[in-house]
Amino acid sequence: MSDARRVFLALWPDDTTRGMLDDEAQRLSGPGRPVPRGHLHLTLAFAGTIPATQADCIAREMGTLGQEAFPLTLDRLGHFERAHVSWIGPSATPAALDTLAARARDLTRACGATPEDHSFRPHVTLRRFARPPERETPEHAIHWNATEVVLIESGQGGNPGPYKVLARVRLSS
């Protein structure tokens, strides 16, 4: 499909949090490459490659997520073996994050997309083509006040590539 878009909904870190995430990615030892600073995010729902009309629907309806901002502590390092990525995530997932992720998946379905259907494992990918981190905790826990959700297009024509923010919504305070 020529109007295809590869999209996902994500929590988008503020500049301070983004800097701390980037610092942690740089501190991890071993092979792999850090995720570009501008690509650091926490995926809520991956809609996949969908028609532009469905992506437009998600963008239009993002305001219905109806969520308050919430604190999030990233204090655990991990690794996904199949994907060869190292990540940072919360050792305890706040209920507000689980609720927001469920609402994001529901929104993508309501717009006709079929989001990935697996259990939600909140994380921010720090390094790709990586081995497992040598430690289980970051040098410093990252305290993030999650205030913004974005719809990201990754690449063009449904193919992976650079990120483009298609829409954003601030979580209420």
C-alpha positions in Angstrom: 0.0 0.0 0.0 1.5 3.3 -1.1 -0.1 5.4 1.6 1.2 3.0 4.4 2.5 4.3 7.6 4.5 2.4 10.2 3.2 3.9 13.5 3.2 3.6 17.2 1.9 5.5 20.3 4.6 6.2 22.9 5.4 8.1 26.0 7.8 10.9 24.9 10.4 12.0 27.4 11.1 15.7 28.2 14.6 17.0 27.4 16.0 16.3 30.9 14.8 12.7 31.0 15.9 12.2 27.4 19.4 13.3 28.5 19.5 10.9 31.4 18.4 8.1 29.2 21.1 8.9 26.6 23.7 9.1 29.4 22.7 5.6 30.6 22.8 4.2 27.1 26.4 5.6 26.7 27.4 4.0 30.0 26.4 0.5 29.0 29.4 -1.5 28.1 29.9 -4.1 25.3 28.9 -4.2 21.7 25.9 -2.4 20.3 25.0 1.1 19.3 23.0 3.5 21.4 19.6 4.4 20.2 19.7 8.0 18.8 18.8 10.5 21.5 15.8 11.8 19.5 14.4 8.2 19.2 14.3 7.4 22.9 10.7 6.6 24.0 8.5 4.1 25.8 6.2 2.3 23.4 2.5 2.1 24.6 1.0 0.4 21.5 2.6 -0.5 18.2 0.0 -0.3 15.5 2.3 -1.5 12.7 2.1 -0.7 9.1 -1.4 0.7 8.4 -3.2 2.9 5.9 -2.7 6.6 6.3 -6.5 6.9 7.1 -6.1 4.7 10.1 -3.0 6.7 11.3 -5.0 9.9 10.8 -7.8 8.4 12.9 -5.4 7.6 15.8 -3.9 11.1 15.6 -7.4 12.7 15.7 -8.6 10.6 18.6 -5.5 10.8 20.8 -7.2 13.3 23.1 -9.6 10.5 24.2 -6.8 8.8 26.1 -8.0 10.9 29.1 -5.1 10.3 31.4 -3.3 12.3 34.1 0.4 12.8 34.1 2.2 10.3 36.4 5.6 9.6 37.9 7.6 6.8 36.5 10.8 5.4 37.9 13.2 3.5 35.5 15.4 1.5 37.8 16.0 -1.8 36.1 18.2 -2.8 33.2 17.3 -5.7 30.9 17.8 -7.3 27.5 15.6 -8.9 24.9 17.6 -11.7 23.4 15.6 -12.2 20.2 15.7 -8.4 19.3 19.3 -8.0 20.6 18.4 -4.8 22.5 19.3 -3.6 26.0 16.7 -1.5 27.8 15.8 0.3 31.0 12.4 0.0 32.6 10.5 0.2 35.9 10.9 -2.6 38.4 7.3 -1.9 39.4 4.9 -0.8 36.7 2.6 2.0 37.9 -1.1 1.3 37.4 -1.4 4.6 35.5 1.1 3.3 32.9 -0.8 0.0 32.5 -4.0 1.9 32.1 -2.5 4.2 29.5 -1.0 1.4 27.5 -4.4 -0.4 27.5 -6.2 2.7 26.3 -3.5 3.2 23.6 -4.1 -0.4 22.3 -7.9 0.2 22.4 -7.5 3.4 20.4 -5.5 1.7 17.7 -8.1 -1.1 17.5 -11.0 1.5 17.3 -9.2 3.1 14.3 -9.0 -0.3 12.5 -5.4 -1.2 13.3 -4.4 -4.5 14.9 -1.8 -3.7 17.6 0.8 -6.3 18.6 -0.9 -8.6 21.0 1.5 -9.5 23.7 1.8 -8.6 27.4 2.9 -5.1 28.0 6.5 -4.9 29.1 7.3 -1.2 29.7 10.9 -0.3 28.7 13.0 2.3 26.8 15.4 0.7 24.4 18.9 2.0 25.0 21.1 0.0 22.7 20.6 -2.1 19.6 22.7 -5.1 18.5 23.7 -5.4 22.1 24.5 -8.1 24.6 22.8 -8.3 28.1 24.0 -5.5 30.4 26.6 -6.5 33.0 24.4 -5.1 35.8 20.7 -5.2 36.6 20.3 -1.6 37.8 21.3 1.7 36.2 24.0 3.8 37.8 21.2 6.2 38.8 17.4 5.5 38.7 15.7 7.8 36.3 12.7 9.6 37.7 10.4 10.7 34.8 7.2 12.7 35.1 5.3 11.2 32.1 3.4 14.1 30.6 3.3 13.5 26.8 2.1 10.9 24.4 3.0 11.0 20.8 2.1 9.2 17.6 5.3 8.4 15.8 5.8 7.4 12.2 8.9 5.3 11.8 10.3 5.6 8.3 8.4 6.2 5.1 5.9 4.1 3.1 5.6 1.5 5.8 9.4 0.8 6.0 11.4 1.4 9.2 13.5 4.5 9.4 13.8 8.0 11.0 11.1 9.1 13.4 8.5 11.8 12.6 6.1 13.0 15.3 2.6 13.0 13.6 0.6 14.1 16.7 1.0 14.7 20.4 -1.2 15.1 23.4 -0.2 16.4 26.9 -1.5 14.4 29.8 -3.4 16.5 32.3 -1.8 17.6 35.5 
